[in-house]
Amino acid sequence: MKKNVNKVVLAYSGGLDTSAIIPWLKENYDCEVVAFAADVGQGDEELEGLKEKAIASGASECYIVDLKEEFVSEYIYPTLTTGAIYEGEYLLGTSMARPVIAKAQVEVARKVGADALCHGCTGKGNDQVRFEGTFASLAPDLHVIAPWREWDMVSREDLLAYLAERNIKTTASATKIYSRDANAWHISHEGGELEDPWQEPTKQIWTMTVDPEDAPDQAERVTLSFEEGRLTKVNDEALSPYQALVKLNTIAAAHGVGRIDIVENRLVGMKSRGCYETPGGTVMVAAYKALETMVLDKASLKYREQIGLEYSHVMYDGRWFTPLNDALLAGAASFAKRVTGDIVVKLYKGQATVTQRRSPNSLYSEDFATFGADDVYDQSHAEGFIRLFSLSSRIEALKKQQQ
């Protein structure tokens, strides 16, 4: 039995799924539907005509909220300080966008007096957990509707037929074979030939970056400047967090930087294969890590790496609004206070390679590290250090000799 709902706020993209959800909600819940769309830097093309489309599908109104700066400043930058990379490759582009979108959706629901929230995530994916985890943390009193877990439609053809029966226009077609998600940080690609892990991605998969084989034969160098863990300048130009990312995306994409093709473990248990393009993010991650190696001692860097490993799962699993998230971010922030300086990254044929680094907090000392003559390090001191460092091994070996 369906819960009595008067007004629902739907996370709306204008795609096939959410276009069908609007009339479905009205028919099955007899409720008012308010569409909500988040601008997280996915591009004007996806947002153009969105309000008109939502109203034409049956929504009473449509809110489009600009979250670009908040997304980059308050979600991407803090995650960057943790060093989080899911399963060693994925830079968490979709994962990082979900909490800021879901939070804004709750805020719209409060504003319009809604008593329910709705999303178009399928029952197979990670996003249903990310959205509903946020809803549980910020609005446990609001009912959550997930149509893909309720209706009997199972394919794109079913959805297209449903809309056609109601004379609701859509730009979607049965020939669309890829599922894509874009924001300022990245674009993801799933479906089509990617469902066969033995099939190499065709050129039509990639939409954001130049094929590395077609990239310029001349390398390009870009300088990133950080202050206490936050990117403040690109090529000595002061930029906002979002503007800096946009600039890096443009520069790095032209060199084919940021492509990965992975099979990952979804939270719900199955594996999925996806291709991701994160050009500017790849450069930022490389630069940030290079600067960390300059300013953090061995023990600190090791612990920060442990934070990154744990945090990659916290972010991927949609646990942003939790005490564990707050604790891990606080730990990473304490290390980030030292991450100030400049990094030069060389971009060439799909690669982002750090070539120069400097920091006022650098722990690197040429006087100590030099292979030439020096007056600051007595090499004979190393013998005592090694004897103490290996003392337990020495004791164990002596015990064995006595047996």
VENQUIBEL-V645251 format. One record per backbone hydrogen bond with DSSP energy under -0.5 kcal/mol. CO is the residue of the C=O (numbers start at 1). NH is the residue of the N-H. E is the energy in kcal/mol with one decimal. If there is no record, write none. Layout:
CO/NH/E + CO/NH/E
//
This chain:
3/5/-0.5 + 6/32/-2.8 + 7/115/-2.1 + 7/116/-1.0 + 8/10/-0.6 + 8/34/-3.0 + 9/118/-2.2 + 10/12/-0.9 + 10/36/-2.6 + 15/19/-1.9 + 16/20/-1.7 + 17/21/-1.7 + 18/22/-1.4 + 19/23/-0.7 + 20/24/-1.8 + 21/25/-2.9 + 22/26/-1.8 + 23/27/-2.3 + 24/28/-2.6 + 25/29/-2.6 + 25/30/-0.6 + 26/30/-0.8 + 32/8/-2.6 + 32/34/-0.5 + 33/35/-0.5 + 33/60/-2.7 + 33/61/-0.7 + 34/10/-2.7 + 35/63/-2.7 + 36/12/-3.7 + 37/65/-2.5 + 38/40/-1.0 + 39/67/-2.3 + 40/184/-2.7 + 43/46/-0.7 + 43/47/-0.8 + 44/48/-2.0 + 47/50/-1.9 + 49/53/-2.1 + 50/54/-2.4 + 51/55/-2.5 + 52/56/-2.4 + 53/57/-1.4 + 54/58/-0.5 + 54/59/-2.4 + 55/58/-1.2 + 61/35/-2.6 + 63/37/-3.2 + 63/65/-0.6 + 65/39/-3.0 + 65/67/-0.8 + 67/71/-3.1 + 68/72/-2.1 + 69/73/-3.0 + 70/74/-2.7 + 71/75/-1.1 + 71/76/-2.1 + 72/77/-2.4 + 75/79/-1.4 + 76/80/-2.4 + 77/81/-1.5 + 78/82/-0.7 + 79/82/-1.1 + 79/83/-0.7 + 79/84/-1.0 + 80/83/-1.0 + 85/88/-1.6 + 86/89/-1.8 + 86/90/-2.1 + 90/86/-2.1 + 92/96/-2.5 + 93/97/-0.9 + 94/98/-1.2 + 95/99/-0.7 + 96/100/-0.6 + 97/101/-1.9 + 98/102/-2.9 + 99/103/-2.2 + 100/104/-1.7 + 101/105/-2.1 + 102/106/-2.0 + 103/107/-2.0 + 104/108/-2.2 + 105/109/-2.2 + 106/110/-2.3 + 107/111/-2.0 + 108/112/-2.3 + 109/113/-0.8 + 109/114/-2.5 + 115/143/-1.9 + 116/9/-2.0 + 117/145/-2.9 + 118/11/-2.4 + 119/147/-0.6 + 122/125/-0.7 + 126/129/-1.0 + 126/130/-1.7 + 127/131/-2.9 + 128/132/-2.1 + 129/133/-2.4 + 130/134/-1.5 + 131/135/-2.4 + 132/136/-2.4 + 133/137/-1.4 + 134/138/-2.4 + 135/139/-3.1 + 139/142/-1.8 + 143/117/-3.0 + 145/119/-1.5 + 146/149/-2.3 + 147/150/-2.3 + 147/151/-3.1 + 155/159/-1.7 + 156/160/-2.7 + 157/161/-2.3 + 158/162/-2.1 + 159/163/-2.2 + 160/164/-2.3 + 161/165/-2.2 + 162/166/-0.7 + 163/166/-0.7 + 163/168/-2.5 + 164/167/-1.4 + 167/169/-0.6 + 173/176/-1.2 + 177/192/-0.6 + 178/180/-0.6 + 179/190/-2.0 + 181/188/-2.4 + 185/281/-0.5 + 186/183/-2.7 + 187/277/-2.2 + 188/181/-1.2 + 189/275/-2.3 + 190/179/-3.0 + 191/194/-1.7 + 192/195/-1.7 + 193/196/-1.7 + 195/197/-0.7 + 196/199/-2.2 + 198/200/-0.6 + 202/205/-1.7 + 202/206/-0.5 + 203/206/-0.5 + 211/214/-2.1 + 211/215/-0.7 + 212/215/-0.7 + 217/219/-0.5 + 220/347/-3.6 + 222/345/-2.8 + 223/235/-3.4 + 224/343/-2.4 + 225/232/-3.0 + 225/233/-1.5 + 226/341/-2.0 + 227/230/-1.5 + 230/227/-2.4 + 232/239/-1.9 + 233/225/-2.3 + 234/237/-1.4 + 236/238/-0.6 + 237/234/-1.9 + 240/244/-2.8 + 241/245/-1.8 + 242/246/-2.4 + 243/247/-2.3 + 244/248/-2.3 + 245/249/-2.6 + 246/250/-2.0 + 247/251/-2.3 + 248/252/-2.9 + 249/253/-2.5 + 250/254/-1.1 + 252/255/-1.4 + 252/257/-2.0 + 253/210/-2.6 + 253/256/-1.7 + 254/216/-0.6 + 255/350/-2.8 + 256/259/-0.5 + 258/278/-2.2 + 260/276/-2.2 + 262/264/-0.5 + 262/274/-2.5 + 264/266/-0.7 + 264/272/-2.2 + 266/269/-1.4 + 270/266/-2.5 + 272/264/-2.9 + 274/262/-2.5 + 275/189/-2.2 + 276/260/-2.1 + 277/187/-1.5 + 278/282/-2.1 + 279/283/-1.5 + 280/284/-2.3 + 281/285/-2.7 + 282/286/-2.0 + 283/287/-2.5 + 284/288/-2.8 + 285/289/-2.3 + 286/290/-1.9 + 287/291/-2.1 + 288/292/-2.3 + 289/293/-1.9 + 290/294/-0.6 + 291/294/-0.8 + 291/295/-1.3 + 292/296/-2.5 + 294/363/-3.3 + 297/301/-2.7 + 298/302/-2.2 + 299/303/-2.0 + 300/304/-2.5 + 301/305/-2.2 + 302/306/-1.5 + 303/307/-2.1 + 304/308/-2.3 + 305/309/-2.1 + 306/310/-2.1 + 307/311/-3.2 + 308/312/-1.9 + 309/313/-0.8 + 310/313/-0.6 + 310/314/-1.7 + 311/315/-2.9 + 312/316/-2.0 + 313/317/-2.5 + 314/319/-2.6 + 315/318/-1.5 + 320/322/-1.8 + 322/326/-1.9 + 323/327/-2.4 + 324/328/-2.5 + 325/329/-2.4 + 326/330/-2.1 + 327/331/-2.1 + 328/332/-2.4 + 329/333/-2.5 + 330/334/-1.5 + 331/335/-1.1 + 332/336/-2.3 + 333/337/-1.1 + 335/338/-1.8 + 336/339/-1.4 + 338/340/-2.0 + 339/229/-2.9 + 340/361/-0.6 + 341/226/-2.9 + 342/358/-2.0 + 343/224/-2.9 + 343/345/-0.5 + 344/355/-2.6 + 344/356/-1.3 + 345/222/-2.3 + 345/347/-0.5 + 346/348/-0.5 + 346/353/-2.7 + 347/220/-2.1 + 348/351/-1.8 + 350/258/-0.6 + 351/348/-2.2 + 351/353/-0.5 + 353/346/-3.6 + 356/344/-2.5 + 358/342/-2.2 + 359/362/-1.3 + 365/368/-0.5 + 365/369/-2.6 + 366/370/-1.9 + 377/379/-0.8 + 378/381/-2.0 + 379/382/-1.4 + 380/383/-1.0 + 380/384/-0.5 + 381/385/-1.4 + 382/386/-2.6 + 383/387/-2.1 + 384/388/-2.1 + 385/389/-2.8 + 386/390/-2.1 + 388/391/-1.2 + 390/394/-2.2 + 391/395/-2.6 + 392/396/-2.2 + 393/397/-2.2 + 394/398/-2.3 + 395/399/-2.1 + 396/400/-1.9 + 397/401/-1.9 + 398/402/-1.3 + 399/403/-0.6 + 400/403/-0.8
//
